[in-house]
Amino acid sequence: VQRLIVFGASGYTGLELLRWLSLHPQARVVAASSDRWAGDPAFAHSATAPRGLIFVGHKEALARVEEGDIVLLATSAEVSLDLVPELLQKRSRVIDLSGAFRLASAEDFARWYGFAHKAPELLTEAAYGLPEISPPPPNARLVANPGCYATAAAIAVTPLVRRGLVEDGAPIVIDGKSGTTGAGRKSDEALSYSEVADTVRPYRLLSHQHTPEIERTVASAANKAVCVLFTPQLVPMRRGLLVTAYAPARQEVDAEAVARAFAEEYADARFVVIPKDRAPETGTVIHTNFCEVAARFDPRTRVITAIAALDNLVKGAAGQAIQNMNRMMGIDEATGLLAGGGGA
Ligand SMILES: NC(=O)c1ccc[n+]([C@@H]2O[C@H](COP(=O)([O-])OP(=O)(O)OC[C@H]3O[C@@H](n4cnc5c(N)ncnc54)[C@H](OP(=O)(O)O)[C@@H]3O)[C@@H](O)[C@H]2O)c1
């Protein structure tokens, strides 16, 4: 049994980690950090958290990291950036759910995240852990867990680029829609009920930080440059995320080549599902670690439409982190992740 320390356990992704880890047969949470709930039983705040677990403050969790085998960070990029060098110095193995180690260079962070990266020397070591596309090595010390939009977008677009179905140099246009838990639990007027109900709100036009993450992931999987234009939108639901990608097809592409690319690329992927006779949607995947994906080739416009849907808190965050953790533990990647269910 692996002993786990969870930082940021009171947030949306942190609580989701506690929920899944309470069902995991080979993992036990030995410390879960929250300043606001320090001293409280986790169970008192969330009925799906492990019984007997008491939240500790962030400082106390840091003092106790040697009790854990793996540390999971469900914290903001800024907090992760502060914690990771210290944790590695203390010989912890770390899975970071934030964006702090997902990009290639300090310049990328300055441009897309707006901060000066304090540990650029760790960027080459960090393993970007998207199991279906770039599985982290089992001995990884630091795993950068992918972003929610980036996971769905990479799963939708990688087969097309890897198989040379997209016109070289053409930008891939990606439209994303996410529920409000994607923004975290912080209070913010713009995220209050009256502001988000009954409206669809595009945000961070041309500047969302998952843009370079998607480009980097797909480019390294396909071994060719990729150019993405990404527009995220907030929709009035709590969970779930859907991306639609539009890619101009190369001359010789047809519907069969597109269907075959997805069927073959994901034949062995435990958590990627290609729905039959319908498009992916959020309702069937929420509360699960599954990502639905499907693509169609339109002979009239010669554009490929690829759609992926997942739960931003599960396959887009906590579930994927546990999939990576299972790989780091050398056990079946689906361990503890097959419970839960979507649908009506
Ligand atoms: N939400 C999503 O759909 C999603 C998906 C993928 C990735 N992520 C990433 O996951 C991370 C967490 O997101 P979230 O949505 O769960 O955020 P959140 O709901 O706002 O929770 C943030 C957590 O960070 C803790 N925290 C605050 N200051 C801290 C400090 N100095 N040291 C340690 N912990 C501290 C908070 O604990 P207290 O306030 O109790 O002290 C809280 O538990 C972010 O980097 C986010 O980008 C989120």
PDBQT file of the ligand as one rigid body, heavy atoms in Angstrom, charges set to zero:
ROOT
HETATM    1  N1  LIG A 401     -10.911  22.530 -11.323  1.00  0.00    +0.000 N 
HETATM    2  C1  LIG A 401     -10.558  21.823 -12.373  1.00  0.00    +0.000 C 
HETATM    3  O1  LIG A 401     -11.402  21.386 -13.171  1.00  0.00    +0.000 OA
HETATM    4  C2  LIG A 401      -9.107  21.518 -12.610  1.00  0.00    +0.000 A 
HETATM    5  C3  LIG A 401      -8.778  20.618 -13.648  1.00  0.00    +0.000 A 
HETATM    6  C4  LIG A 401      -7.427  20.328 -13.884  1.00  0.00    +0.000 A 
HETATM    7  C5  LIG A 401      -6.461  20.934 -13.122  1.00  0.00    +0.000 A 
HETATM    8  N2  LIG A 401      -6.799  21.809 -12.145  1.00  0.00    +0.000 N 
HETATM    9  C6  LIG A 401      -5.722  22.423 -11.367  1.00  0.00    +0.000 C 
HETATM   10  O2  LIG A 401      -5.721  21.853 -10.071  1.00  0.00    +0.000 OA
HETATM   11  C7  LIG A 401      -5.271  22.832  -9.131  1.00  0.00    +0.000 C 
HETATM   12  C8  LIG A 401      -6.320  22.962  -8.041  1.00  0.00    +0.000 C 
HETATM   13  O3  LIG A 401      -7.527  23.420  -8.638  1.00  0.00    +0.000 OA
HETATM   14  P1  LIG A 401      -8.920  23.465  -7.880  1.00  0.00    +0.000 P 
HETATM   15  O4  LIG A 401      -9.917  23.788  -8.911  1.00  0.00    +0.000 OA
HETATM   16  O5  LIG A 401      -9.093  22.256  -7.042  1.00  0.00    +0.000 OA
HETATM   17  O6  LIG A 401      -8.675  24.750  -6.907  1.00  0.00    +0.000 OA
HETATM   18  P2  LIG A 401      -9.499  25.225  -5.653  1.00  0.00    +0.000 P 
HETATM   19  O7  LIG A 401     -10.839  24.556  -5.611  1.00  0.00    +0.000 OA
HETATM   20  O8  LIG A 401      -9.469  26.714  -5.680  1.00  0.00    +0.000 OA
HETATM   21  O9  LIG A 401      -8.621  24.708  -4.399  1.00  0.00    +0.000 OA
HETATM   22  C9  LIG A 401      -7.361  25.236  -4.112  1.00  0.00    +0.000 C 
HETATM   23  C10 LIG A 401      -6.740  24.482  -2.960  1.00  0.00    +0.000 C 
HETATM   24  O10 LIG A 401      -5.431  25.048  -2.692  1.00  0.00    +0.000 OA
HETATM   25  C11 LIG A 401      -5.260  25.169  -1.286  1.00  0.00    +0.000 C 
HETATM   26  N3  LIG A 401      -4.260  26.185  -0.968  1.00  0.00    +0.000 N 
HETATM   27  C12 LIG A 401      -4.396  27.526  -0.975  1.00  0.00    +0.000 A 
HETATM   28  N4  LIG A 401      -3.232  28.113  -0.608  1.00  0.00    +0.000 NA
HETATM   29  C13 LIG A 401      -2.350  27.103  -0.360  1.00  0.00    +0.000 A 
HETATM   30  C14 LIG A 401      -0.995  27.065   0.083  1.00  0.00    +0.000 A 
HETATM   31  N5  LIG A 401      -0.292  28.170   0.301  1.00  0.00    +0.000 N 
HETATM   32  N6  LIG A 401      -0.409  25.841   0.243  1.00  0.00    +0.000 NA
HETATM   33  C15 LIG A 401      -1.098  24.700  -0.002  1.00  0.00    +0.000 A 
HETATM   34  N7  LIG A 401      -2.374  24.681  -0.444  1.00  0.00    +0.000 NA
HETATM   35  C16 LIG A 401      -2.997  25.880  -0.599  1.00  0.00    +0.000 A 
HETATM   36  C17 LIG A 401      -6.659  25.479  -0.764  1.00  0.00    +0.000 C 
HETATM   37  O11 LIG A 401      -6.727  25.089   0.610  1.00  0.00    +0.000 OA
HETATM   38  P3  LIG A 401      -7.359  25.971   1.811  1.00  0.00    +0.000 P 
HETATM   39  O12 LIG A 401      -7.997  27.181   1.212  1.00  0.00    +0.000 OA
HETATM   40  O13 LIG A 401      -8.333  25.063   2.494  1.00  0.00    +0.000 OA
HETATM   41  O14 LIG A 401      -6.208  26.278   2.698  1.00  0.00    +0.000 OA
HETATM   42  C18 LIG A 401      -7.521  24.579  -1.648  1.00  0.00    +0.000 C 
HETATM   43  O15 LIG A 401      -7.592  23.273  -1.091  1.00  0.00    +0.000 OA
HETATM   44  C19 LIG A 401      -5.054  24.132  -9.921  1.00  0.00    +0.000 C 
HETATM   45  O16 LIG A 401      -3.699  24.270 -10.243  1.00  0.00    +0.000 OA
HETATM   46  C20 LIG A 401      -5.892  23.916 -11.160  1.00  0.00    +0.000 C 
HETATM   47  O17 LIG A 401      -5.399  24.640 -12.265  1.00  0.00    +0.000 OA
HETATM   48  C21 LIG A 401      -8.103  22.108 -11.865  1.00  0.00    +0.000 A 
ENDROOT
TORSDOF 0
